[in-house]
Amino acid sequence: MLQQIPHDMYIDPELLTELSDVQKHILFYKIREEQLRRWREHEAWEALAQAEGLRPPKVKRASDKHIQWLLGADGEVWVWIMGEGPGDKPYEEISEELIAERARLQAQREAEELWRQKEAEITNKFRDALANEKARILAERWKVEMEDRKAAKVLEERIHEEFKRKEEEERKRGEEQIRLQEEQRAKELYWTLKQAQLQSQASEKEEREWEEQLRRSKAADEERSRRAQRARDEYRRLSLRAIQKGTVAGLSFMFQDLGQNHEQEARLYHHFPGPGPPLPLSMPVRGCANEHSSLSLSTVCCQTSVRTWERPLRPVSREVIVRWFKEEQLPRQAGFERNTKSIAPWFHGIISREDAEDLLENMTEGAFLVRISEKIWGYTLSYRLQKGFKHFLVDASGDFYSFLGVDPNRHATLTDLIDFHKEEIITVSGGELLQEPCGQRDSPPDYHLLFE
């Protein structure tokens, strides 16, 4: 299913909502790789077609727009990096000067505006004071009472000069105050811009750390893929050795080398879709060349598994999901504990995401349950975090069980997958380990329809 999505370049929006952020990143990475592969294939085909004369070469017209790069003495594209050229100031010094200049200009503009307001305030203040004083003098009619009107005129001029002197002093004090405010504001703006620059540098550092973490995650995924490939190569090598021996004993020796259990060995011998009673090794098989020969790898290949129903491309209703589980999963002992007839405590039926989170709400980190998915032919593993939940899709559409888009490991049974991730983390970034299974809360259990 994961290979089909890059091939079609499309994913169902409902399925996309079930994926985690890490799964979405990996899926985007795979789709982008497929796009680049198709583009390179197309370019190679175009070049081959032109070389063989199947398609005329493209003629560049004079009117076509183009870009021509300036080349340096070494023939490469000439690049100038600010602060590294001959005679250039270091980048840190240029950055400091730009920040200081921006702060100075901003403080100067603010000081000019403050000075205009202050000047208007001073003018209005002394103009009103002078008008009031003249009104007082006229009101007292002191000029009429004085014998020397010239003395009155001198007194009036002296008063006018006194007010002018005070106005000038007030103006000087205002200018000094505005100048100090301008210097203080320039310092404040400088530190504000400096802090913004430091925050930008810290953000770039965090982004580089995140990219490094993503690179390590991809490297870890590639390492797991290489390990799985080595295991598959070893499996093929031992299989060929068993085929060359031509005996069931050879197959038994192969499974002992691989560390497989008796249930997997019996399934391969008898080609059963799930666990069941093994056939006798001496049982003859119809349709083979030698009817009296004992059961071997060649007789196993003569048997075929016949489906009793045609599975849709994806689940369309709960009735279809129940039928799929009964006819395909029950024979494979899905949901049962290993080598027993007991249903596993972590297994649940067709329940929603909200119901799963409600069951896990009061449990500790590491608690989990497995529910049947309504989006794909498989299951959803719901996992309890310290704060929140995670949901992983488990693909069961083939002859194995594996996490969709997260873990390349394939497991023969659903129980094998659960037991494996009790000791191995699911994702490198999350470090999820399955610890405490979440059981049933209601009676009858939510899976009772699956086993009727």
C-alpha positions in Angstrom: 0.0 0.0 0.0 2.9 2.4 0.8 4.4 1.7 -2.7 1.0 2.3 -4.4 0.8 5.9 -3.0 4.0 7.2 -4.8 3.0 5.3 -7.9 -0.4 7.0 -8.1 0.8 10.3 -6.6 -2.4 10.4 -4.5 -3.4 9.6 -1.0 -6.9 9.5 0.4 -7.5 12.6 2.6 -9.1 10.4 5.3 -6.1 8.1 5.3 -3.8 11.1 5.5 -5.5 12.3 8.7 -4.6 9.0 10.4 -0.9 9.4 9.8 1.4 11.1 12.3 3.7 14.0 11.5 6.7 11.7 11.1 4.7 9.4 8.8 3.7 12.4 6.7 7.3 13.6 6.4 8.4 10.1 5.2 5.6 9.9 2.7 6.4 13.3 1.3 10.1 12.2 1.0 9.1 9.1 -0.9 6.7 11.0 -3.3 9.5 13.5 -4.0 11.9 10.8 -4.8 9.4 9.3 -7.3 8.9 12.6 -8.9 12.7 13.1 -9.4 13.0 9.6 -10.8 10.3 10.2 -13.4 11.8 13.5 -14.4 15.3 12.0 -14.9 13.8 9.1 -16.8 11.9 11.6 -19.1 15.1 13.6 -19.7 17.1 10.5 -20.5 14.4 9.4 -23.0 14.3 12.8 -24.7 18.1 12.8 -25.0 18.0 9.3 -26.5 15.2 10.2 -28.9 17.2 13.2 -30.2 20.4 11.2 -30.5 18.6 8.5 -32.6 16.9 11.1 -34.8 13.4 10.3 -33.6 12.9 13.9 -32.5 14.6 17.0 -33.9 16.8 18.9 -31.3 15.3 22.0 -29.8 16.4 25.2 -31.6 17.1 28.1 -29.3 15.4 31.3 -30.7 17.0 34.7 -30.5 14.0 36.1 -28.8 14.0 33.5 -26.0 14.7 34.9 -22.6 17.8 33.6 -20.9 20.1 34.2 -18.0 23.9 34.5 -18.4 26.1 34.2 -15.4 29.2 36.3 -14.9 32.2 34.0 -14.7 35.3 34.4 -12.6 39.0 33.8 -13.4 38.5 30.1 -12.7 35.7 29.7 -15.2 33.1 29.2 -12.5 30.2 31.5 -11.7 31.5 34.6 -9.9 30.2 34.9 -6.4 30.8 37.8 -4.0 30.2 37.2 -0.3 29.7 40.4 1.7 32.5 40.7 4.2 34.9 38.2 2.6 36.0 40.3 -0.4 39.3 42.3 -0.5 39.0 45.4 1.6 35.5 44.4 2.9 34.7 44.9 6.5 33.8 41.7 8.5 30.2 40.7 8.4 29.8 41.3 12.1 31.1 44.8 11.9 28.8 45.6 8.9 25.8 44.2 10.8 26.7 46.3 13.9 27.0 49.5 11.8 23.7 48.8 10.0 21.9 48.2 13.3 23.4 51.3 14.9 22.4 53.5 11.9 18.9 52.2 11.8 18.5 52.9 15.6 20.0 56.4 15.1 17.7 57.4 12.3 14.6 56.1 14.1 15.6 58.0 17.2 16.2 61.2 15.2 12.8 61.0 13.6 11.1 60.5 16.9 13.2 63.4 18.5 12.1 65.8 15.7 8.5 65.0 16.3 8.9 65.5 20.0 10.6 68.8 19.4 7.8 70.1 17.2 5.3 69.3 19.9 7.6 70.9 22.6 8.1 74.1 20.6 4.4 74.5 20.0 3.8 74.0 23.7 6.4 76.6 24.7 5.1 79.2 22.2 1.5 78.8 23.3 2.5 78.9 26.9 4.4 82.3 26.8 2.0 83.8 24.3 -0.9 83.2 26.7 1.2 84.5 29.6 2.1 87.7 27.8 -1.5 88.3 26.8 -2.6 87.8 30.4 0.0 90.2 31.7 -1.0 92.9 29.2 -4.6 92.4 30.2 -3.7 92.8 33.8 -1.8 96.1 33.1 -4.6 97.5 31.1 -7.2 96.4 33.7 -5.4 98.3 36.5 -5.1 101.3 34.2 -1.7 102.0 35.7 -0.5 103.9 32.6 -3.2 106.5 33.1 -2.2 107.1 36.7 1.5 107.4 35.9 2.7 110.9 35.0 5.5 109.8 32.7 4.1 107.7 29.9 7.7 107.2 28.7 8.5 105.4 31.9 5.5 103.2 31.3 6.7 102.4 27.8 10.2 101.5 29.2 8.6 99.3 31.8 6.5 97.6 29.2 9.6 96.9 27.1 11.5 95.6 30.1 8.6 93.2 30.9 8.5 92.1 27.3 12.3 91.4 27.3 12.0 89.5 30.6 9.4 87.2 29.1 11.5 86.7 26.0 14.5 85.7 28.1 12.4 83.2 30.1 11.0 81.8 26.8 14.6 81.3 25.5 15.7 79.6 28.7 12.7 77.3 28.5 13.4 76.6 24.9 17.0 75.6 25.7 15.9 73.3 28.5 13.4 71.7 26.1 16.1 71.1 23.5 18.4 69.6 26.1 15.6 67.3 27.3 14.7 66.2 23.8 18.4 65.5 23.0 18.7 63.3 26.1 15.5 61.5 25.2 16.9 61.0 21.6 20.1 59.4 22.9 18.1 57.2 25.3 15.7 56.1 22.6 18.6 55.3 20.2 20.1 53.0 22.8 16.7 51.3 23.4 16.2 50.8 19.6 19.7 49.5 19.2 19.2 46.8 21.9 15.7 45.9 20.5 17.2 45.4 17.0 20.1 43.5 18.5 17.7 41.2 20.4 15.8 40.6 17.2 19.0 39.7 15.4 20.0 37.3 18.2 16.5 35.7 18.2 16.8 35.2 14.4 20.2 33.6 14.8 18.8 31.3 17.5 15.8 30.4 15.3 18.2 29.5 12.5 20.3 27.4 14.9 17.1 25.5 16.1 16.2 24.9 12.4 19.6 23.4 11.7 19.3 21.2 14.8 15.9 20.0 13.6 17.3 19.3 10.1 20.1 17.3 11.8 17.6 15.4 13.9 15.6 14.6 10.8 18.7 13.5 8.9 19.6 11.1 11.8 16.1 9.8 11.8 16.3 9.0 8.1 19.8 7.4 8.6 18.3 5.2 11.4 15.4 4.2 9.1 17.9 3.4 6.3 20.0 1.3 8.8 16.9 -0.7 9.8 16.1 -1.2 6.1 19.6 -2.5 5.5 19.3 -4.9 8.4 15.9 -6.2 7.1 17.5 -6.7 3.6 20.4 -8.7 5.1 17.9 -10.8 7.0 15.9 -11.5 3.8 19.1 -12.3 1.9 20.1 -14.8 4.7 16.6 -16.2 4.5 16.9 -16.8 0.7 20.3 -18.3 1.1 19.1 -20.8 3.7 16.0 -21.5 1.7 18.1 -22.4 -1.4 20.3 -24.7 0.8 17.1 -26.5 2.1 15.8 -26.8 -1.5 19.1 -28.3 -2.6 18.9 -30.9 0.1 15.3 -31.7 -1.0 14.1 -32.8 2.4 12.0 -31.5 5.2 14.9 -31.9 7.5 16.7 -29.2 5.5 13.8 -26.8 6.1 13.8 -27.6 9.8 17.5 -26.9 9.9 16.9 -23.6 8.1 14.3 -22.5 10.6 16.5 -23.4 13.5 19.2 -21.2 12.1 16.8 -18.3 11.7 15.4 -18.8 15.2 11.8 -19.2 14.1 9.2 -20.9 16.3 7.4 -24.2 15.6 4.2 -22.4 14.5 6.0 -20.5 11.6 7.7 -23.7 10.5 4.4 -25.6 10.3 2.8 -22.7 8.3 5.6 -22.8 5.7 5.5 -26.6 5.4 1.8 -26.9 4.9 1.1 -23.5 3.2 -1.7 -22.7 5.7 -2.8 -19.0 6.1 -2.9 -19.3 9.8 -2.1 -21.7 12.7 -3.8 -25.1 12.8 -3.0 -28.7 13.2 0.0 -29.8 11.0 -0.4 -32.4 8.3 1.5 -35.7 8.7 4.9 -35.5 7.0 4.2 -38.8 5.2 0.7 -37.7 4.0 0.4 -38.0 0.1 -0.7 -35.0 -1.8 -2.9 -35.3 -4.9 -1.9 -33.5 -8.1 1.9 -34.1 -7.6 4.1 -36.3 -9.7 4.8 -38.8 -6.9 1.6 -39.6 -4.9 3.5 -41.8 -2.4 6.3 -39.4 -1.6 6.5 -37.7 1.8 5.5 -34.1 2.1 8.4 -31.9 1.0 8.9 -28.4 -0.3 7.8 -29.5 -3.8 4.5 -30.9 -2.5 3.9 -27.7 -0.5 4.0 -25.7 -3.7 1.3 -28.0 -5.2 -1.3 -26.8 -2.7 -3.2 -23.5 -3.4 -5.1 -21.3 -1.1 -8.6 -20.6 -2.5 -10.4 -17.4 -1.4 -14.0 -17.8 -0.5 -14.8 -14.1 -1.2 -13.5 -11.2 -3.3 -12.1 -8.5 -1.0 -12.9 -4.9 -2.0 -10.0 -2.5 -2.5 -10.7 -0.8 0.8 -13.3 -1.3 3.7 -16.7 -0.1 2.7 -18.8 -1.1 5.7 -18.6 -2.7 9.1 -20.2 -5.9 7.8 -17.4 -6.3 5.2 -14.8 -5.7 7.9 -16.3 -8.3 10.1 -16.3 -10.8 7.2 -12.7 -10.0 6.4 -11.7 -10.6 10.0 -13.5 -13.9 10.3 -12.3 -15.3 6.9 -8.8 -13.9 6.7 -7.6 -13.0 10.2 -9.1 -15.6 12.5 -7.2 -18.4 10.7 -4.0 -16.4 11.3 -4.9 -16.2 15.1 -5.0 -12.3 14.9 -5.9 -10.9 18.3 -5.0 -14.1 20.2 -2.1 -14.6 22.6 0.7 -16.7 21.3 0.0 -20.4 21.1 -3.2 -20.1 23.2 -7.0 -19.8 22.5 -7.2 -16.7 24.8 -7.8 -13.3 23.3 -5.0 -10.8 24.0 -5.7 -8.1 26.6 -4.7 -5.4 24.2 -7.1 -6.5 21.4 -10.3 -4.4 20.7 -12.9 -4.5 18.0 -14.1 -1.8 15.5 -14.0 1.3 17.7 -13.3 4.9 16.9 -10.3 7.0 17.6 -12.3 8.9 20.3 -13.3 5.7 22.0 -9.7 4.5 22.0 -8.4 7.8 23.5 -11.2 7.6 26.2 -10.0 4.1 27.2 -6.4 5.3 27.4 -7.2 8.6 29.1 -6.5 7.6 32.7 -3.5 5.3 32.0 0.2 6.0 32.2 2.6 6.7 29.3 3.3 3.5 27.3 -0.2 2.1 27.6 -1.6 0.8 24.3 -4.4 -1.0 22.5 -5.0 -2.5 19.0 -8.3 -1.8 17.3 -9.6 -2.8 13.8 -9.2 0.0 11.3 -12.1 1.3 9.2 -9.7 3.0 6.7 -7.4 0.2 5.5 -7.3 -3.6 5.7 -5.5 -3.8 9.0 -5.4 -2.3 12.4 -4.6 0.8 14.4 -2.3 0.8 17.4 -3.3 3.6 19.8 -0.5 4.7 22.1 -0.7 6.8 25.3 1.9 9.6 25.5 2.7 11.6 28.7 0.6 14.4 27.2 -1.7 13.2 24.3 -1.9 10.1 22.1 -0.4 8.6 18.9 -2.1 6.3 16.4 -0.1 4.0 14.1 -1.7 2.1 11.1 -0.8 -1.6 10.9 -1.1 -3.0 7.3 -2.5 -6.5 7.2 -3.5 -6.6 3.5 -0.8 -9.1 2.6 0.7 -12.1 4.3 2.5 -10.1 7.0 1.9 -7.3 9.5 3.9 -4.0 9.5 3.5 -0.4 10.5 2.4 1.7 7.5 5.1 4.2 6.6 7.0 3.9 9.9 8.8 0.6 10.4 10.0 -1.6 7.5 10.1 -4.7 9.7 7.5 -7.4 8.7 6.0 -9.8 11.1 4.3 -13.2 10.6 1.5 -12.5 13.2 0.0 -9.5 14.9 1.3 -10.9 18.2 4.8 -11.0 16.8 4.6 -7.3 16.0 3.3 -6.4 19.5 6.0 -8.5 21.2 8.7 -7.1 19.0 7.9 -3.5 19.9 7.8 -4.2 23.6 11.6 -4.3 23.4 12.3 -2.2 20.2 11.0 1.4 19.8 8.5 2.2 17.0 10.0 5.5 15.9 13.4 7.0 16.6 12.0 10.4 17.2 9.3 9.3 19.6 11.0 6.4 21.3 7.6 4.6 21.8 7.8 1.2 23.7 4.7 -0.9 24.3 4.4 -1.4 28.1 0.9 -1.8 29.5 -2.0 -3.2 27.5 -5.4 -1.5 27.8 -8.1 -4.0 28.2 -11.9 -4.0 28.0 -14.1 -1.8 30.1 -17.6 -2.7 29.1 -19.5 -6.0 29.0 -19.9 -7.6 26.5 -16.5 -6.6 25.1 -16.4 -4.5 22.0 -15.1 -7.4 19.9 -17.9 -9.9 20.6 -19.3 -9.6 17.0 -16.0 -10.8 15.6 -16.1 -14.1 17.3 -19.7 -15.1 17.0 
